[in-house]
Amino acid sequence: MGFGVPLDHWFRDELRPMTHDVLLSATARSSDYFRPEVVRQMVEDHELGRFNHCYRLWTLLVFELWLQRWGA
């Protein structure tokens, strides 16, 4: 059995700068797949504690990093 990690906290603290630099960048490649204004709203809602989007943000962050490394 694995163990849980505090993603919700990390996206509000330790991963916040990376999230902004990677997901909210004007050059984010995932904007070809997802509307940037929706991603921005999701990040804002999570950071302000309105809704816990930690798993969605994790998926988006990994997808964006994958696109930067391997995407066409």
CHARMM-style PDB file with segment names, atoms N, HN, CA, C and O in Angstrom:
ATOM      1  N   MET     1       0.838  -1.177   0.000  1.00  0.00      PROA
ATOM      2  CA  MET     1       0.000   0.000   0.000  1.00  0.00      PROA
ATOM      3  C   MET     1       0.881   1.237   0.000  1.00  0.00      PROA
ATOM      4  O   MET     1       1.858   1.320   0.745  1.00  0.00      PROA
ATOM      5  N   GLY     2       0.531   2.183  -0.831  1.00  0.00      PROA
ATOM      6  HN  GLY     2      -0.262   2.116  -1.436  1.00  0.00      PROA
ATOM      7  CA  GLY     2       1.277   3.429  -0.925  1.00  0.00      PROA
ATOM      8  C   GLY     2       0.916   4.381   0.200  1.00  0.00      PROA
ATOM      9  O   GLY     2       0.274   4.002   1.179  1.00  0.00      PROA
ATOM     10  N   PHE     3       1.330   5.584   0.044  1.00  0.00      PROA
ATOM     11  HN  PHE     3       1.852   5.892  -0.752  1.00  0.00      PROA
ATOM     12  CA  PHE     3       1.023   6.596   1.036  1.00  0.00      PROA
ATOM     13  C   PHE     3       0.579   7.866   0.325  1.00  0.00      PROA
ATOM     14  O   PHE     3       0.989   8.133  -0.805  1.00  0.00      PROA
ATOM     15  N   GLY     4      -0.246   8.629   0.984  1.00  0.00      PROA
ATOM     16  HN  GLY     4      -0.578   8.411   1.902  1.00  0.00      PROA
ATOM     17  CA  GLY     4      -0.740   9.865   0.410  1.00  0.00      PROA
ATOM     18  C   GLY     4       0.283  10.986   0.539  1.00  0.00      PROA
ATOM     19  O   GLY     4       1.083  11.011   1.474  1.00  0.00      PROA
ATOM     20  N   VAL     5       0.245  11.883  -0.386  1.00  0.00      PROA
ATOM     21  HN  VAL     5      -0.405  11.863  -1.145  1.00  0.00      PROA
ATOM     22  CA  VAL     5       1.098  13.074  -0.318  1.00  0.00      PROA
ATOM     23  C   VAL     5       0.190  14.296  -0.239  1.00  0.00      PROA
ATOM     24  O   VAL     5      -0.920  14.274  -0.770  1.00  0.00      PROA
ATOM     25  N   PRO     6       0.636  15.339   0.401  1.00  0.00      PROA
ATOM     26  CA  PRO     6      -0.210  16.522   0.591  1.00  0.00      PROA
ATOM     27  C   PRO     6      -0.223  17.449  -0.632  1.00  0.00      PROA
ATOM     28  O   PRO     6       0.185  18.607  -0.547  1.00  0.00      PROA
ATOM     29  N   LEU     7      -0.694  16.927  -1.761  1.00  0.00      PROA
ATOM     30  HN  LEU     7      -1.026  15.986  -1.830  1.00  0.00      PROA
ATOM     31  CA  LEU     7      -0.718  17.725  -2.989  1.00  0.00      PROA
ATOM     32  C   LEU     7      -1.474  19.034  -2.812  1.00  0.00      PROA
ATOM     33  O   LEU     7      -1.044  20.076  -3.309  1.00  0.00      PROA
ATOM     34  N   ASP     8      -2.607  18.982  -2.101  1.00  0.00      PROA
ATOM     35  HN  ASP     8      -2.956  18.136  -1.698  1.00  0.00      PROA
ATOM     36  CA  ASP     8      -3.392  20.202  -1.934  1.00  0.00      PROA
ATOM     37  C   ASP     8      -2.555  21.297  -1.281  1.00  0.00      PROA
ATOM     38  O   ASP     8      -2.602  22.452  -1.702  1.00  0.00      PROA
ATOM     39  N   HSD     9      -1.798  20.939  -0.266  1.00  0.00      PROA
ATOM     40  HN  HSD     9      -1.759  20.000   0.076  1.00  0.00      PROA
ATOM     41  CA  HSD     9      -0.922  21.911   0.405  1.00  0.00      PROA
ATOM     42  C   HSD     9       0.223  22.336  -0.519  1.00  0.00      PROA
ATOM     43  O   HSD     9       0.533  23.523  -0.625  1.00  0.00      PROA
ATOM     44  N   TRP    10       0.843  21.371  -1.180  1.00  0.00      PROA
ATOM     45  HN  TRP    10       0.592  20.407  -1.094  1.00  0.00      PROA
ATOM     46  CA  TRP    10       1.977  21.679  -2.044  1.00  0.00      PROA
ATOM     47  C   TRP    10       1.610  22.681  -3.132  1.00  0.00      PROA
ATOM     48  O   TRP    10       2.402  23.572  -3.438  1.00  0.00      PROA
ATOM     49  N   PHE    11       0.418  22.551  -3.725  1.00  0.00      PROA
ATOM     50  HN  PHE    11      -0.226  21.828  -3.476  1.00  0.00      PROA
ATOM     51  CA  PHE    11       0.026  23.495  -4.775  1.00  0.00      PROA
ATOM     52  C   PHE    11      -0.248  24.885  -4.225  1.00  0.00      PROA
ATOM     53  O   PHE    11      -0.242  25.860  -4.975  1.00  0.00      PROA
ATOM     54  N   ARG    12      -0.488  24.986  -2.919  1.00  0.00      PROA
ATOM     55  HN  ARG    12      -0.493  24.194  -2.309  1.00  0.00      PROA
ATOM     56  CA  ARG    12      -0.675  26.301  -2.304  1.00  0.00      PROA
ATOM     57  C   ARG    12       0.642  26.873  -1.782  1.00  0.00      PROA
ATOM     58  O   ARG    12       0.718  28.058  -1.457  1.00  0.00      PROA
ATOM     59  N   ASP    13       1.670  26.042  -1.702  1.00  0.00      PROA
ATOM     60  HN  ASP    13       1.608  25.079  -1.965  1.00  0.00      PROA
ATOM     61  CA  ASP    13       2.925  26.484  -1.097  1.00  0.00      PROA
ATOM     62  C   ASP    13       4.124  26.135  -1.977  1.00  0.00      PROA
ATOM     63  O   ASP    13       4.517  26.938  -2.824  1.00  0.00      PROA
ATOM     64  N   GLU    14       4.706  24.961  -1.793  1.00  0.00      PROA
ATOM     65  HN  GLU    14       4.387  24.309  -1.105  1.00  0.00      PROA
ATOM     66  CA  GLU    14       5.954  24.612  -2.459  1.00  0.00      PROA
ATOM     67  C   GLU    14       5.865  24.566  -3.987  1.00  0.00      PROA
ATOM     68  O   GLU    14       6.801  24.977  -4.673  1.00  0.00      PROA
ATOM     69  N   LEU    15       4.757  24.071  -4.519  1.00  0.00      PROA
ATOM     70  HN  LEU    15       3.996  23.737  -3.962  1.00  0.00      PROA
ATOM     71  CA  LEU    15       4.615  23.965  -5.979  1.00  0.00      PROA
ATOM     72  C   LEU    15       3.989  25.207  -6.619  1.00  0.00      PROA
ATOM     73  O   LEU    15       3.842  25.269  -7.839  1.00  0.00      PROA
ATOM     74  N   ARG    16       3.625  26.182  -5.809  1.00  0.00      PROA
ATOM     75  HN  ARG    16       3.744  26.132  -4.818  1.00  0.00      PROA
ATOM     76  CA  ARG    16       2.964  27.370  -6.361  1.00  0.00      PROA
ATOM     77  C   ARG    16       3.812  28.080  -7.427  1.00  0.00      PROA
ATOM     78  O   ARG    16       3.300  28.351  -8.514  1.00  0.00      PROA
ATOM     79  N   PRO    17       5.080  28.388  -7.159  1.00  0.00      PROA
ATOM     80  CA  PRO    17       5.874  29.058  -8.203  1.00  0.00      PROA
ATOM     81  C   PRO    17       5.996  28.225  -9.479  1.00  0.00      PROA
ATOM     82  O   PRO    17       5.890  28.757 -10.584  1.00  0.00      PROA
ATOM     83  N   MET    18       6.219  26.929  -9.326  1.00  0.00      PROA
ATOM     84  HN  MET    18       6.305  26.497  -8.428  1.00  0.00      PROA
ATOM     85  CA  MET    18       6.341  26.060 -10.501  1.00  0.00      PROA
ATOM     86  C   MET    18       5.037  26.017 -11.279  1.00  0.00      PROA
ATOM     87  O   MET    18       5.043  26.054 -12.509  1.00  0.00      PROA
ATOM     88  N   THR    19       3.922  25.940 -10.567  1.00  0.00      PROA
ATOM     89  HN  THR    19       3.917  25.910  -9.567  1.00  0.00      PROA
ATOM     90  CA  THR    19       2.611  25.914 -11.223  1.00  0.00      PROA
ATOM     91  C   THR    19       2.414  27.163 -12.059  1.00  0.00      PROA
ATOM     92  O   THR    19       1.961  27.088 -13.201  1.00  0.00      PROA
ATOM     93  N   HSD    20       2.754  28.308 -11.493  1.00  0.00      PROA
ATOM     94  HN  HSD    20       3.122  28.368 -10.565  1.00  0.00      PROA
ATOM     95  CA  HSD    20       2.600  29.563 -12.232  1.00  0.00      PROA
ATOM     96  C   HSD    20       3.548  29.621 -13.423  1.00  0.00      PROA
ATOM     97  O   HSD    20       3.151  30.016 -14.519  1.00  0.00      PROA
ATOM     98  N   ASP    21       4.804  29.226 -13.209  1.00  0.00      PROA
ATOM     99  HN  ASP    21       5.127  28.905 -12.318  1.00  0.00      PROA
ATOM    100  CA  ASP    21       5.801  29.273 -14.289  1.00  0.00      PROA
ATOM    101  C   ASP    21       5.477  28.318 -15.426  1.00  0.00      PROA
ATOM    102  O   ASP    21       5.721  28.635 -16.590  1.00  0.00      PROA
ATOM    103  N   VAL    22       4.927  27.147 -15.101  1.00  0.00      PROA
ATOM    104  HN  VAL    22       4.728  26.889 -14.156  1.00  0.00      PROA
ATOM    105  CA  VAL    22       4.710  26.116 -16.114  1.00  0.00      PROA
ATOM    106  C   VAL    22       3.303  26.185 -16.697  1.00  0.00      PROA
ATOM    107  O   VAL    22       3.150  26.271 -17.916  1.00  0.00      PROA
ATOM    108  N   LEU    23       2.281  26.150 -15.860  1.00  0.00      PROA
ATOM    109  HN  LEU    23       2.405  26.080 -14.870  1.00  0.00      PROA
ATOM    110  CA  LEU    23       0.901  26.087 -16.357  1.00  0.00      PROA
ATOM    111  C   LEU    23       0.361  27.431 -16.829  1.00  0.00      PROA
ATOM    112  O   LEU    23      -0.411  27.483 -17.786  1.00  0.00      PROA
ATOM    113  N   LEU    24       0.756  28.514 -16.172  1.00  0.00      PROA
ATOM    114  HN  LEU    24       1.383  28.471 -15.395  1.00  0.00      PROA
ATOM    115  CA  LEU    24       0.174  29.813 -16.494  1.00  0.00      PROA
ATOM    116  C   LEU    24       1.062  30.636 -17.417  1.00  0.00      PROA
ATOM    117  O   LEU    24       0.795  31.813 -17.657  1.00  0.00      PROA
ATOM    118  N   SER    25       2.102  30.025 -17.926  1.00  0.00      PROA
ATOM    119  HN  SER    25       2.320  29.069 -17.731  1.00  0.00      PROA
ATOM    120  CA  SER    25       3.004  30.700 -18.846  1.00  0.00      PROA
ATOM    121  C   SER    25       2.301  30.973 -20.180  1.00  0.00      PROA
ATOM    122  O   SER    25       1.451  30.198 -20.619  1.00  0.00      PROA
ATOM    123  N   ALA    26       2.669  32.073 -20.804  1.00  0.00      PROA
ATOM    124  HN  ALA    26       3.360  32.702 -20.447  1.00  0.00      PROA
ATOM    125  CA  ALA    26       2.125  32.396 -22.129  1.00  0.00      PROA
ATOM    126  C   ALA    26       2.559  31.366 -23.169  1.00  0.00      PROA
ATOM    127  O   ALA    26       1.935  31.244 -24.224  1.00  0.00      PROA
ATOM    128  N   THR    27       3.613  30.635 -22.877  1.00  0.00      PROA
ATOM    129  HN  THR    27       4.119  30.734 -22.020  1.00  0.00      PROA
ATOM    130  CA  THR    27       4.119  29.639 -23.824  1.00  0.00      PROA
ATOM    131  C   THR    27       3.693  28.216 -23.470  1.00  0.00      PROA
ATOM    132  O   THR    27       4.214  27.257 -24.039  1.00  0.00      PROA
ATOM    133  N   ALA    28       2.764  28.070 -22.546  1.00  0.00      PROA
ATOM    134  HN  ALA    28       2.341  28.849 -22.083  1.00  0.00      PROA
ATOM    135  CA  ALA    28       2.307  26.731 -22.149  1.00  0.00      PROA
ATOM    136  C   ALA    28       1.736  26.004 -23.362  1.00  0.00      PROA
ATOM    137  O   ALA    28       0.829  26.509 -24.023  1.00  0.00      PROA
ATOM    138  N   ARG    29       2.262  24.833 -23.650  1.00  0.00      PROA
ATOM    139  HN  ARG    29       2.999  24.423 -23.113  1.00  0.00      PROA
ATOM    140  CA  ARG    29       1.822  24.065 -24.813  1.00  0.00      PROA
ATOM    141  C   ARG    29       0.464  23.415 -24.593  1.00  0.00      PROA
ATOM    142  O   ARG    29      -0.233  23.084 -25.553  1.00  0.00      PROA
ATOM    143  N   SER    30       0.088  23.234 -23.338  1.00  0.00      PROA
ATOM    144  HN  SER    30       0.654  23.503 -22.559  1.00  0.00      PROA
ATOM    145  CA  SER    30      -1.209  22.630 -23.045  1.00  0.00      PROA
ATOM    146  C   SER    30      -2.367  23.555 -23.420  1.00  0.00      PROA
ATOM    147  O   SER    30      -3.520  23.125 -23.446  1.00  0.00      PROA
ATOM    148  N   SER    31      -2.063  24.834 -23.713  1.00  0.00      PROA
ATOM    149  HN  SER    31      -1.126  25.184 -23.692  1.00  0.00      PROA
ATOM    150  CA  SER    31      -3.124  25.754 -24.132  1.00  0.00      PROA
ATOM    151  C   SER    31      -3.710  25.363 -25.489  1.00  0.00      PROA
ATOM    152  O   SER    31      -4.762  25.868 -25.882  1.00  0.00      PROA
ATOM    153  N   ASP    32      -3.032  24.467 -26.202  1.00  0.00      PROA
ATOM    154  HN  ASP    32      -2.177  24.056 -25.883  1.00  0.00      PROA
ATOM    155  CA  ASP    32      -3.595  23.919 -27.439  1.00  0.00      PROA
ATOM    156  C   ASP    32      -4.716  22.922 -27.142  1.00  0.00      PROA
ATOM    157  O   ASP    32      -5.525  22.605 -28.014  1.00  0.00      PROA
ATOM    158  N   TYR    33      -4.754  22.432 -25.904  1.00  0.00      PROA
ATOM    159  HN  TYR    33      -4.097  22.689 -25.195  1.00  0.00      PROA
ATOM    160  CA  TYR    33      -5.719  21.411 -25.504  1.00  0.00      PROA
ATOM    161  C   TYR    33      -6.747  21.910 -24.484  1.00  0.00      PROA
ATOM    162  O   TYR    33      -7.881  21.432 -24.444  1.00  0.00      PROA
ATOM    163  N   PHE    34      -6.333  22.878 -23.661  1.00  0.00      PROA
ATOM    164  HN  PHE    34      -5.412  23.266 -23.693  1.00  0.00      PROA
ATOM    165  CA  PHE    34      -7.196  23.384 -22.587  1.00  0.00      PROA
ATOM    166  C   PHE    34      -7.233  24.905 -22.644  1.00  0.00      PROA
ATOM    167  O   PHE    34      -6.242  25.549 -22.987  1.00  0.00      PROA
ATOM    168  N   ARG    35      -8.378  25.467 -22.308  1.00  0.00      PROA
ATOM    169  HN  ARG    35      -9.183  24.944 -22.029  1.00  0.00      PROA
ATOM    170  CA  ARG    35      -8.519  26.920 -22.316  1.00  0.00      PROA
ATOM    171  C   ARG    35      -7.714  27.530 -21.168  1.00  0.00      PROA
ATOM    172  O   ARG    35      -7.956  27.211 -20.004  1.00  0.00      PROA
ATOM    173  N   PRO    36      -6.766  28.401 -21.487  1.00  0.00      PROA
ATOM    174  CA  PRO    36      -5.904  28.995 -20.445  1.00  0.00      PROA
ATOM    175  C   PRO    36      -6.685  29.706 -19.340  1.00  0.00      PROA
ATOM    176  O   PRO    36      -6.275  29.673 -18.180  1.00  0.00      PROA
ATOM    177  N   GLU    37      -7.794  30.342 -19.680  1.00  0.00      PROA
ATOM    178  HN  GLU    37      -8.127  30.369 -20.623  1.00  0.00      PROA
ATOM    179  CA  GLU    37      -8.561  31.056 -18.657  1.00  0.00      PROA
ATOM    180  C   GLU    37      -9.196  30.089 -17.655  1.00  0.00      PROA
ATOM    181  O   GLU    37      -9.379  30.436 -16.488  1.00  0.00      PROA
ATOM    182  N   VAL    38      -9.530  28.887 -18.104  1.00  0.00      PROA
ATOM    183  HN  VAL    38      -9.381  28.605 -19.052  1.00  0.00      PROA
ATOM    184  CA  VAL    38     -10.099  27.876 -17.208  1.00  0.00      PROA
ATOM    185  C   VAL    38      -9.001  27.324 -16.297  1.00  0.00      PROA
ATOM    186  O   VAL    38      -9.227  27.119 -15.105  1.00  0.00      PROA
ATOM    187  N   VAL    39      -7.823  27.086 -16.854  1.00  0.00      PROA
ATOM    188  HN  VAL    39      -7.640  27.252 -17.822  1.00  0.00      PROA
ATOM    189  CA  VAL    39      -6.696  26.611 -16.052  1.00  0.00      PROA
ATOM    190  C   VAL    39      -6.337  27.667 -15.009  1.00  0.00      PROA
ATOM    191  O   VAL    39      -6.110  27.338 -13.844  1.00  0.00      PROA
ATOM    192  N   ARG    40      -6.284  28.927 -15.422  1.00  0.00      PROA
ATOM    193  HN  ARG    40      -6.468  29.194 -16.368  1.00  0.00      PROA
ATOM    194  CA  ARG    40      -5.970  30.023 -14.496  1.00  0.00      PROA
ATOM    195  C   ARG    40      -6.999  30.082 -13.373  1.00  0.00      PROA
ATOM    196  O   ARG    40      -6.631  30.251 -12.211  1.00  0.00      PROA
ATOM    197  N   GLN    41      -8.275  29.947 -13.699  1.00  0.00      PROA
ATOM    198  HN  GLN    41      -8.574  29.809 -14.643  1.00  0.00      PROA
ATOM    199  CA  GLN    41      -9.334  29.979 -12.686  1.00  0.00      PROA
ATOM    200  C   GLN    41      -9.207  28.798 -11.729  1.00  0.00      PROA
ATOM    201  O   GLN    41      -9.428  28.942 -10.527  1.00  0.00      PROA
ATOM    202  N   MET    42      -8.853  27.638 -12.261  1.00  0.00      PROA
ATOM    203  HN  MET    42      -8.674  27.521 -13.238  1.00  0.00      PROA
ATOM    204  CA  MET    42      -8.684  26.460 -11.427  1.00  0.00      PROA
ATOM    205  C   MET    42      -7.534  26.666 -10.435  1.00  0.00      PROA
ATOM    206  O   MET    42      -7.657  26.327  -9.258  1.00  0.00      PROA
ATOM    207  N   VAL    43      -6.426  27.217 -10.911  1.00  0.00      PROA
ATOM    208  HN  VAL    43      -6.326  27.492 -11.867  1.00  0.00      PROA
ATOM    209  CA  VAL    43      -5.286  27.497 -10.044  1.00  0.00      PROA
ATOM    210  C   VAL    43      -5.694  28.497  -8.964  1.00  0.00      PROA
ATOM    211  O   VAL    43      -5.388  28.306  -7.787  1.00  0.00      PROA
ATOM    212  N   GLU    44      -6.377  29.553  -9.365  1.00  0.00      PROA
ATOM    213  HN  GLU    44      -6.625  29.709 -10.321  1.00  0.00      PROA
ATOM    214  CA  GLU    44      -6.811  30.574  -8.410  1.00  0.00      PROA
ATOM    215  C   GLU    44      -7.769  29.996  -7.373  1.00  0.00      PROA
ATOM    216  O   GLU    44      -7.608  30.240  -6.177  1.00  0.00      PROA
ATOM    217  N   ASP    45      -8.752  29.242  -7.816  1.00  0.00      PROA
ATOM    218  HN  ASP    45      -8.883  29.044  -8.787  1.00  0.00      PROA
ATOM    219  CA  ASP    45      -9.719  28.629  -6.895  1.00  0.00      PROA
ATOM    220  C   ASP    45      -9.010  27.726  -5.888  1.00  0.00      PROA
ATOM    221  O   ASP    45      -9.351  27.715  -4.705  1.00  0.00      PROA
ATOM    222  N   HSD    46      -8.029  26.977  -6.362  1.00  0.00      PROA
ATOM    223  HN  HSD    46      -7.752  26.986  -7.323  1.00  0.00      PROA
ATOM    224  CA  HSD    46      -7.308  26.082  -5.452  1.00  0.00      PROA
ATOM    225  C   HSD    46      -6.483  26.884  -4.449  1.00  0.00      PROA
ATOM    226  O   HSD    46      -6.523  26.608  -3.250  1.00  0.00      PROA
ATOM    227  N   GLU    47      -5.739  27.867  -4.931  1.00  0.00      PROA
ATOM    228  HN  GLU    47      -5.706  28.092  -5.905  1.00  0.00      PROA
ATOM    229  CA  GLU    47      -4.868  28.640  -4.049  1.00  0.00      PROA
ATOM    230  C   GLU    47      -5.658  29.413  -2.996  1.00  0.00      PROA
ATOM    231  O   GLU    47      -5.178  29.606  -1.879  1.00  0.00      PROA
ATOM    232  N   LEU    48      -6.848  29.850  -3.341  1.00  0.00      PROA
ATOM    233  HN  LEU    48      -7.237  29.694  -4.249  1.00  0.00      PROA
ATOM    234  CA  LEU    48      -7.676  30.595  -2.389  1.00  0.00      PROA
ATOM    235  C   LEU    48      -8.534  29.689  -1.515  1.00  0.00      PROA
ATOM    236  O   LEU    48      -9.282  30.172  -0.664  1.00  0.00      PROA
ATOM    237  N   GLY    49      -8.428  28.381  -1.720  1.00  0.00      PROA
ATOM    238  HN  GLY    49      -7.821  27.989  -2.411  1.00  0.00      PROA
ATOM    239  CA  GLY    49      -9.163  27.434  -0.899  1.00  0.00      PROA
ATOM    240  C   GLY    49     -10.635  27.306  -1.243  1.00  0.00      PROA
ATOM    241  O   GLY    49     -11.411  26.765  -0.455  1.00  0.00      PROA
ATOM    242  N   ARG    50     -11.029  27.800  -2.413  1.00  0.00      PROA
ATOM    243  HN  ARG    50     -10.399  28.240  -3.053  1.00  0.00      PROA
ATOM    244  CA  ARG    50     -12.432  27.684  -2.835  1.00  0.00      PROA
ATOM    245  C   ARG    50     -12.799  26.258  -3.214  1.00  0.00      PROA
ATOM    246  O   ARG    50     -13.928  25.816  -2.996  1.00  0.00      PROA
ATOM    247  N   PHE    51     -11.830  25.538  -3.787  1.00  0.00      PROA
ATOM    248  HN  PHE    51     -10.913  25.896  -3.964  1.00  0.00      PROA
ATOM    249  CA  PHE    51     -12.067  24.169  -4.229  1.00  0.00      PROA
ATOM    250  C   PHE    51     -10.727  23.451  -4.295  1.00  0.00      PROA
ATOM    251  O   PHE    51      -9.709  24.055  -4.636  1.00  0.00      PROA
ATOM    252  N   ASN    52     -10.728  22.176  -3.973  1.00  0.00      PROA
ATOM    253  HN  ASN    52     -11.554  21.686  -3.696  1.00  0.00      PROA
ATOM    254  CA  ASN    52      -9.495  21.403  -4.013  1.00  0.00      PROA
ATOM    255  C   ASN    52      -9.328  20.779  -5.404  1.00  0.00      PROA
ATOM    256  O   ASN    52      -9.934  19.755  -5.717  1.00  0.00      PROA
ATOM    257  N   HSD    53      -8.502  21.412  -6.219  1.00  0.00      PROA
ATOM    258  HN  HSD    53      -8.009  22.244  -5.964  1.00  0.00      PROA
ATOM    259  CA  HSD    53      -8.231  20.933  -7.578  1.00  0.00      PROA
ATOM    260  C   HSD    53      -6.870  20.242  -7.665  1.00  0.00      PROA
ATOM    261  O   HSD    53      -6.297  20.150  -8.750  1.00  0.00      PROA
ATOM    262  N   CYS    54      -6.345  19.756  -6.540  1.00  0.00      PROA
ATOM    263  HN  CYS    54      -6.810  19.830  -5.658  1.00  0.00      PROA
ATOM    264  CA  CYS    54      -4.963  19.276  -6.536  1.00  0.00      PROA
ATOM    265  C   CYS    54      -4.707  18.161  -7.550  1.00  0.00      PROA
ATOM    266  O   CYS    54      -3.658  18.158  -8.194  1.00  0.00      PROA
ATOM    267  N   TYR    55      -5.625  17.226  -7.708  1.00  0.00      PROA
ATOM    268  HN  TYR    55      -6.477  17.228  -7.185  1.00  0.00      PROA
ATOM    269  CA  TYR    55      -5.379  16.120  -8.644  1.00  0.00      PROA
ATOM    270  C   TYR    55      -5.491  16.585 -10.097  1.00  0.00      PROA
ATOM    271  O   TYR    55      -4.754  16.106 -10.958  1.00  0.00      PROA
ATOM    272  N   ARG    56      -6.394  17.502 -10.371  1.00  0.00      PROA
ATOM    273  HN  ARG    56      -6.993  17.891  -9.671  1.00  0.00      PROA
ATOM    274  CA  ARG    56      -6.477  18.071 -11.723  1.00  0.00      PROA
ATOM    275  C   ARG    56      -5.211  18.871 -12.040  1.00  0.00      PROA
ATOM    276  O   ARG    56      -4.652  18.759 -13.132  1.00  0.00      PROA
ATOM    277  N   LEU    57      -4.767  19.675 -11.076  1.00  0.00      PROA
ATOM    278  HN  LEU    57      -5.221  19.767 -10.190  1.00  0.00      PROA
ATOM    279  CA  LEU    57      -3.565  20.474 -11.292  1.00  0.00      PROA
ATOM    280  C   LEU    57      -2.341  19.586 -11.481  1.00  0.00      PROA
ATOM    281  O   LEU    57      -1.488  19.878 -12.320  1.00  0.00      PROA
ATOM    282  N   TRP    58      -2.245  18.513 -10.715  1.00  0.00      PROA
ATOM    283  HN  TRP    58      -2.938  18.275 -10.034  1.00  0.00      PROA
ATOM    284  CA  TRP    58      -1.131  17.577 -10.867  1.00  0.00      PROA
ATOM    285  C   TRP    58      -1.129  16.987 -12.276  1.00  0.00      PROA
ATOM    286  O   TRP    58      -0.088  16.911 -12.928  1.00  0.00      PROA
ATOM    287  N   THR    59      -2.299  16.576 -12.730  1.00  0.00      PROA
ATOM    288  HN  THR    59      -3.145  16.638 -12.200  1.00  0.00      PROA
ATOM    289  CA  THR    59      -2.408  15.995 -14.068  1.00  0.00      PROA
ATOM    290  C   THR    59      -2.023  17.014 -15.135  1.00  0.00      PROA
ATOM    291  O   THR    59      -1.289  16.689 -16.068  1.00  0.00      PROA
ATOM    292  N   LEU    60      -2.510  18.233 -15.003  1.00  0.00      PROA
ATOM    293  HN  LEU    60      -3.106  18.498 -14.245  1.00  0.00      PROA
ATOM    294  CA  LEU    60      -2.169  19.287 -15.966  1.00  0.00      PROA
ATOM    295  C   LEU    60      -0.677  19.612 -15.940  1.00  0.00      PROA
ATOM    296  O   LEU    60      -0.060  19.802 -16.988  1.00  0.00      PROA
ATOM    297  N   LEU    61      -0.105  19.673 -14.754  1.00  0.00      PROA
ATOM    298  HN  LEU    61      -0.606  19.518 -13.902  1.00  0.00      PROA
ATOM    299  CA  LEU    61       1.317  19.982 -14.629  1.00  0.00      PROA
ATOM    300  C   LEU    61       2.168  18.896 -15.281  1.00  0.00      PROA
ATOM    301  O   LEU    61       3.094  19.202 -16.032  1.00  0.00      PROA
ATOM    302  N   VAL    62       1.865  17.653 -15.005  1.00  0.00      PROA
ATOM    303  HN  VAL    62       1.113  17.404 -14.395  1.00  0.00      PROA
ATOM    304  CA  VAL    62       2.624  16.543 -15.607  1.00  0.00      PROA
ATOM    305  C   VAL    62       2.429  16.522 -17.125  1.00  0.00      PROA
ATOM    306  O   VAL    62       3.382  16.294 -17.870  1.00  0.00      PROA
ATOM    307  N   PHE    63       1.202  16.757 -17.581  1.00  0.00      PROA
ATOM    308  HN  PHE    63       0.428  16.941 -16.976  1.00  0.00      PROA
ATOM    309  CA  PHE    63       0.931  16.791 -19.020  1.00  0.00      PROA
ATOM    310  C   PHE    63       1.725  17.913 -19.692  1.00  0.00      PROA
ATOM    311  O   PHE    63       2.319  17.709 -20.751  1.00  0.00      PROA
ATOM    312  N   GLU    64       1.734  19.082 -19.083  1.00  0.00      PROA
ATOM    313  HN  GLU    64       1.252  19.248 -18.223  1.00  0.00      PROA
ATOM    314  CA  GLU    64       2.487  20.205 -19.657  1.00  0.00      PROA
ATOM    315  C   GLU    64       3.976  19.886 -19.709  1.00  0.00      PROA
ATOM    316  O   GLU    64       4.624  20.155 -20.721  1.00  0.00      PROA
ATOM    317  N   LEU    65       4.524  19.329 -18.658  1.00  0.00      PROA
ATOM    318  HN  LEU    65       3.998  19.111 -17.836  1.00  0.00      PROA
ATOM    319  CA  LEU    65       5.936  18.976 -18.662  1.00  0.00      PROA
ATOM    320  C   LEU    65       6.241  17.891 -19.686  1.00  0.00      PROA
ATOM    321  O   LEU    65       7.299  17.902 -20.315  1.00  0.00      PROA
ATOM    322  N   TRP    66       5.311  16.956 -19.853  1.00  0.00      PROA
ATOM    323  HN  TRP    66       4.451  16.947 -19.343  1.00  0.00      PROA
ATOM    324  CA  TRP    66       5.469  15.922 -20.865  1.00  0.00      PROA
ATOM    325  C   TRP    66       5.471  16.561 -22.270  1.00  0.00      PROA
ATOM    326  O   TRP    66       6.298  16.221 -23.117  1.00  0.00      PROA
ATOM    327  N   LEU    67       4.536  17.482 -22.494  1.00  0.00      PROA
ATOM    328  HN  LEU    67       3.864  17.758 -21.807  1.00  0.00      PROA
ATOM    329  CA  LEU    67       4.483  18.159 -23.792  1.00  0.00      PROA
ATOM    330  C   LEU    67       5.779  18.926 -24.080  1.00  0.00      PROA
ATOM    331  O   LEU    67       6.280  18.914 -25.204  1.00  0.00      PROA
ATOM    332  N   GLN    68       6.301  19.575 -23.073  1.00  0.00      PROA
ATOM    333  HN  GLN    68       5.893  19.585 -22.160  1.00  0.00      PROA
ATOM    334  CA  GLN    68       7.541  20.319 -23.258  1.00  0.00      PROA
ATOM    335  C   GLN    68       8.711  19.393 -23.607  1.00  0.00      PROA
ATOM    336  O   GLN    68       9.600  19.761 -24.375  1.00  0.00      PROA
ATOM    337  N   ARG    69       8.695  18.202 -23.038  1.00  0.00      PROA
ATOM    338  HN  ARG    69       7.972  17.903 -22.415  1.00  0.00      PROA
ATOM    339  CA  ARG    69       9.801  17.265 -23.273  1.00  0.00      PROA
ATOM    340  C   ARG    69       9.605  16.429 -24.527  1.00  0.00      PROA
ATOM    341  O   ARG    69      10.543  16.251 -25.303  1.00  0.00      PROA
ATOM    342  N   TRP    70       8.388  15.910 -24.737  1.00  0.00      PROA
ATOM    343  HN  TRP    70       7.626  16.055 -24.106  1.00  0.00      PROA
ATOM    344  CA  TRP    70       8.154  14.931 -25.791  1.00  0.00      PROA
ATOM    345  C   TRP    70       7.162  15.362 -26.856  1.00  0.00      PROA
ATOM    346  O   TRP    70       7.094  14.749 -27.921  1.00  0.00      PROA
ATOM    347  N   GLY    71       6.394  16.406 -26.586  1.00  0.00      PROA
ATOM    348  HN  GLY    71       6.449  16.904 -25.720  1.00  0.00      PROA
ATOM    349  CA  GLY    71       5.334  16.802 -27.515  1.00  0.00      PROA
ATOM    350  C   GLY    71       5.858  17.269 -28.858  1.00  0.00      PROA
ATOM    351  O   GLY    71       7.005  17.694 -28.990  1.00  0.00      PROA
ATOM    352  N   ALA    72       5.008  17.181 -29.824  1.00  0.00      PROA
ATOM    353  HN  ALA    72       4.076  16.836 -29.717  1.00  0.00      PROA
ATOM    354  CA  ALA    72       5.390  17.571 -31.186  1.00  0.00      PROA
ATOM    355  C   ALA    72       5.429  19.066 -31.354  1.00  0.00      PROA
ATOM    356  OT1 ALA    72       5.733  19.558 -32.440  1.00  0.00      PROA
TER     357      ALA     72
END
